Amino acid sequence: MKKEFKDIIAACKENNHCSINLEEYDSHENCIVSCNISLYGIPQDISDENETEIYDGNFDHTVSIGTLRGSLILCKQIFVMEESVYEICDDISGDLEFAISVLQGNGGPLNEETGDEFQDVFYIDELEILEQYNSVKLKVLIINSIPQIIFSLYHVCADILAYYPRSLPYEEDLNKKIKKDMATIVARDKLDRKMNNGNESESDFQLVLDEEQVNYILGRRNESDSYPEPAKDKPLWNIYQKAGFVEIGKSRLLFKFGSL
């Protein structure tokens, strides 16, 4: 089969400055590297002169293919700083909290008892390919090239790649929906009491939230937070499984070990 492109170029806009805090340095934001990578294809019939310009950084004669977005989680550096990978990810976003919770949980590659916590992770937010080039073959090729792309652009080996395929629309379990709604009502009521009264009276009737409901309020993952099998986007799953990703338990989070 004829190759669609002679080669593929991955490029990102790097930060070229930083601020030096003379009072207190918070390094947490540097432990999670936000990656926005543009993908270009080199046409098969390109001239030698234009091809040379491309490899020198001029992409005028390339074809825009799409974008790879994600987060590089520097777990090794976080451990060196004696910080918590989970807490930092939780501070950054709900998606990263979910991913790291699964990766560190039972059966996960970062589990402290059965896995190796000392591994850096690239969490794929999304790989978007323009419709005219959106083939399974090209997507699998790019996904398999992610460790090389990350190492070349950010000089870090991504030991683990992770991706959470979004679900198709489905009807949420009624019991779970009720628990979520009750948690929201109770949390709102507690906040209103504190705002209006400054404090809650010991005689006030109080509802107690269980751990699952607290996690709903905080936007954190629960063990039961898996969408049902029929809600899987099978074509999307097929692409990542072709690239060697496997699901961790029934979490719907896919992962594979990176290799250059």
C-alpha positions in Angstrom: 0.0 0.0 0.0 1.3 3.4 -1.0 2.3 5.7 1.9 0.1 8.8 2.2 3.0 10.9 3.3 6.8 10.8 2.9 7.2 11.6 6.6 5.4 13.2 9.5 6.5 16.2 11.5 5.5 16.9 15.1 6.0 20.5 16.4 5.2 22.4 19.5 5.5 26.0 20.7 7.8 26.0 23.7 7.7 28.4 26.6 10.7 30.7 26.2 10.6 32.4 29.6 9.8 31.8 33.2 9.4 33.9 36.4 11.6 33.5 39.4 9.7 33.8 42.6 12.0 35.3 45.2 9.7 34.5 48.1 8.4 31.0 47.6 8.8 28.8 44.6 5.9 26.5 43.8 7.2 23.8 41.4 3.9 21.9 41.2 2.8 23.4 37.9 6.1 22.4 36.3 5.5 18.7 37.3 2.6 18.5 34.8 3.7 19.6 31.3 0.8 20.6 29.1 1.5 19.4 25.6 -0.1 20.8 22.4 1.5 19.3 19.4 0.8 20.1 15.8 1.1 17.3 13.3 2.2 17.9 9.7 2.7 15.5 6.7 5.4 15.8 4.1 3.9 15.2 0.6 5.4 12.3 -1.4 6.2 14.6 -4.4 8.0 17.3 -2.5 11.2 18.7 -3.9 14.5 18.1 -2.2 14.9 21.8 -1.5 11.5 22.2 0.1 12.1 19.0 2.1 15.3 20.4 3.5 13.5 23.6 4.5 10.9 21.5 6.4 13.6 19.7 8.5 15.1 23.1 9.2 11.8 24.3 10.7 9.9 25.9 7.8 6.6 24.1 7.4 5.2 26.1 4.6 5.3 23.1 2.2 3.8 20.6 4.6 0.2 19.4 5.0 -1.6 20.0 8.3 -2.8 16.6 9.6 -4.1 17.4 13.1 -3.2 17.9 16.7 -2.1 15.8 19.7 -3.0 17.2 23.1 -2.1 15.7 26.5 -0.2 16.1 29.8 3.2 14.8 30.7 3.2 13.7 34.3 6.7 13.8 35.7 6.2 11.2 38.4 9.9 10.6 39.0 10.6 14.3 39.7 7.5 14.5 42.0 8.8 11.5 44.0 12.3 13.1 44.2 10.6 16.2 45.7 8.8 13.9 48.2 5.4 15.1 46.9 2.2 13.2 46.1 1.6 12.4 42.4 -2.1 12.0 43.2 -2.5 15.3 45.0 -0.8 17.3 42.3 -2.8 15.7 39.6 -6.0 16.3 41.6 -5.1 19.9 41.9 -4.6 20.2 38.1 -7.7 18.6 36.7 -10.4 16.0 37.2 -9.2 14.1 34.2 -5.7 13.7 35.5 -7.1 12.8 39.0 -9.1 10.0 37.4 -6.2 8.7 35.3 -3.7 8.6 38.1 -6.2 7.1 40.5 -6.7 4.2 38.1 -3.0 3.9 37.3 -2.1 3.7 41.0 -5.0 1.5 41.9 -5.3 -2.3 42.0 -4.0 -3.8 38.7 -2.5 -0.4 37.7 1.2 -0.1 36.5 1.8 2.6 39.2 0.5 0.5 42.1 3.0 0.7 44.9 2.7 -3.0 45.7 2.4 -4.7 42.3 3.8 -2.1 39.9 6.4 0.6 39.8 5.6 4.1 41.0 8.8 5.5 39.5 7.5 5.9 36.0 6.6 9.1 34.0 3.2 9.2 32.3 1.9 10.8 29.1 -1.9 11.2 29.4 -3.5 11.6 26.0 -6.2 14.1 26.1 -7.1 13.7 22.4 -5.6 12.9 19.1 -7.5 14.8 16.5 -6.9 14.1 12.8 -8.4 16.1 10.0 -11.3 14.3 8.3 -9.6 13.8 4.9 -6.6 12.0 6.6 -8.5 10.3 9.4 -7.7 6.6 8.8 -7.1 3.9 11.3 -3.7 3.2 9.8 -2.5 6.8 10.2 -3.9 7.1 13.7 -2.3 3.9 14.9 1.0 5.0 13.3 0.9 8.3 15.2 -0.1 6.8 18.5 2.8 4.3 18.3 5.1 7.3 17.6 4.0 9.2 20.7 7.0 8.0 22.9 9.4 9.2 20.2 7.5 12.5 19.8 7.5 13.2 23.5 11.2 12.3 23.9 12.2 14.5 20.9 10.2 17.5 21.9 10.4 17.4 25.8 13.5 15.2 26.4 11.6 12.9 28.7 10.8 9.2 28.1 7.2 8.5 28.7 7.2 5.1 30.4 3.4 4.9 30.3 0.8 6.2 27.8 -2.8 6.5 29.1 -6.0 7.4 27.4 -9.6 7.5 28.5 -12.1 7.0 25.6 -15.2 9.1 26.2 -18.4 7.2 26.4 -21.3 7.2 24.0 -24.5 8.7 25.5 -26.1 6.4 28.0 -28.7 6.4 30.8 -26.9 6.7 34.2 -27.8 4.2 36.9 -30.7 5.6 38.9 -29.3 4.8 42.3 -26.0 6.6 41.4 -27.9 9.6 40.1 -29.9 9.8 43.3 -26.7 9.7 45.4 -25.1 12.4 43.3 -28.2 14.6 43.6 -28.4 14.1 47.3 -24.7 14.9 47.7 -25.2 18.2 45.8 -28.2 19.1 47.9 -26.4 18.4 51.2 -23.3 20.3 50.2 -25.3 23.3 49.1 -27.3 23.3 52.3 -24.1 23.2 54.4 -22.6 26.1 52.4 -25.8 28.1 52.8 -25.9 27.6 56.6 -22.3 28.8 56.9 -22.9 31.8 54.7 -26.1 32.8 56.6 -25.2 31.8 60.2 -21.4 31.9 60.2 -21.5 28.5 61.8 -23.7 25.5 62.2 -25.6 24.9 65.5 -25.0 21.6 67.2 -28.8 21.2 67.4 -29.1 21.5 63.6 -30.2 18.3 61.8 -27.3 17.2 59.6 -27.0 14.6 56.9 -23.7 12.8 56.6 -22.2 12.1 53.2 -20.4 8.8 52.6 -17.0 8.7 50.9 -18.5 8.1 47.5 -20.7 11.2 47.8 -17.8 13.3 49.0 -15.9 12.3 45.9 -18.8 13.4 43.7 -18.7 16.8 45.4 -14.9 17.1 45.0 -15.0 15.8 41.4 -12.9 12.7 42.3 -13.1 9.2 41.0 -15.0 6.4 42.7 -14.3 2.7 42.0 -17.8 2.4 40.5 -17.3 5.2 38.0 -17.3 3.1 34.9 -19.6 3.5 32.0 -21.4 0.3 30.8 -20.1 -1.9 28.0 -22.7 -0.8 25.5 -21.5 2.8 25.9 -18.1 2.0 24.5 -17.2 3.8 21.3 -16.0 0.6 19.6 -14.3 2.2 16.6 -12.3 4.5 18.9 -11.4 1.6 21.2 -10.4 -0.5 18.2 -7.8 2.1 17.2 -6.1 2.2 20.6 -6.3 -1.6 21.0 -4.6 -1.9 17.6 -1.8 0.3 19.0 -1.4 -2.1 22.0 -3.4 -0.4 24.7 -5.3 -2.5 27.2 -8.0 -1.6 29.8 -7.1 -1.5 33.5 -9.8 -3.7 35.1 -13.2 -2.2 34.2 -12.1 1.4 34.7 -12.4 2.2 30.9 -8.9 3.7 31.2 -6.5 2.3 28.5 -2.8 2.2 28.9 0.4 0.8 27.4 4.1 0.9 28.3 6.0 3.4 26.2 9.1 2.4 24.2 11.4 4.3 21.9 
